[in-house]
Amino acid sequence: MDNITHLVPATNSQCVIKLDAFQYNYYQQSCIEIHSPDGEYLESIGYTIQKQNQEEQTTQLQEQIVLLQSLCEKITQEVELPAQAIAGLGDLLFRAREFIESHPK
């Protein structure tokens, strides 16, 4: 691999791997496991960032639902929404349904 730099040239004990943009995007969205040539599990990378991303997405979804609830409570008459707003509401409701289905009580 071209993106690996050994920190200590005399030994193979440490090295630095610099990710390109594609590899970094993959790292943010995936978990990587390292196995020996015979298949023995050695190490996992990326579970922490996956958990952090999921928590941030859950918080964002909760905030959007609270905002939508607040807006709906303030509506006192018939309202026409533009197509972009309807699409956004559909997306929000779809994400909320996925969240509820993946987190049963």
Secondary structure as GFF3:
##gff-version 3
##sequence-region A 1 105
A	DSSP	beta_strand	4	6	.	.	.	ID=ss1
A	DSSP	beta_strand	15	17	.	.	.	ID=ss2
A	DSSP	alpha_helix	21	29	.	.	.	ID=ss3
A	DSSP	beta_strand	32	35	.	.	.	ID=ss4
A	DSSP	beta_strand	41	45	.	.	.	ID=ss5
A	DSSP	alpha_helix	47	74	.	.	.	ID=ss6
A	DSSP	alpha_helix	83	102	.	.	.	ID=ss7
###
